Amino acid sequence: MPIERRYLLSLVALGVASPSLAWAADDPTRTERAIGNPDAKTTIIEFFSLTCSHCAAFSRGTMPEVKQKLVDTGKVRFVYQDFPLDQIALAAAMVARHLPPEKYEPFITALLATQDRWVFNRGANPAEELWKMAALAGMSRADFDKAIADNGLRDWILQQADAGQKRYGIDATPSFVINGQKHSGDMSFDSLRKLIPD
């Protein structure tokens, strides 16, 4: 497990990030982010980090076919689960969750497609590049600053990641839980499709 990931989870263990957070049930930043038919026979939960190059490869190479052939046809409900590997990924996840829920999936898809601009560009300030992406999604600077400073949401994301790690043994990104079974690594469509019952 990357050092920063261990550090982030240690915040939960030390109580710096509270493991039992009270939040309003109608708080849109904490609601589940998913696409597809809620009554689909198969649920796929993707544990991903917005700074993970393997997650970006899955988003670019496999996810369009998953959406077209499995999600849009009603066979699969696809749930996005934040599993930030570092502080930059955590900040990006917080910003994504401060957007309206209907903008979440397009925004994270855009972030994963442009990692070379805001994650791996050594000459750039990641926070400022993230702000530019958020502005393109319609977020004001005030809302962006609010998202970055939302310690309650930060703690909640870390708590959810910790819970996923304990429940499913998540130790890498991307990891997929398909009807309760964990599968790790950037999968091709054919590999993923074999795990989906007809």
Protein Blocks (a to p, Z undefined) as FASTA:
>chain_A
ZZklmmmmmmmmnomaccbdcddfklmklpccdedjfkbfbdcdddddfkbfklmmmmmm
mmmmmmmmmmmnopaccddddddfbfklmmmmmmmmmpcfklmmmmmmmmmmmmmmmmmm
mkbcfklmmmmmmmmnopafklmmmmmmmmklmmmmmmmmmmmmmmnopabdcdddeehi
acedjddfklmmmmpcZZ
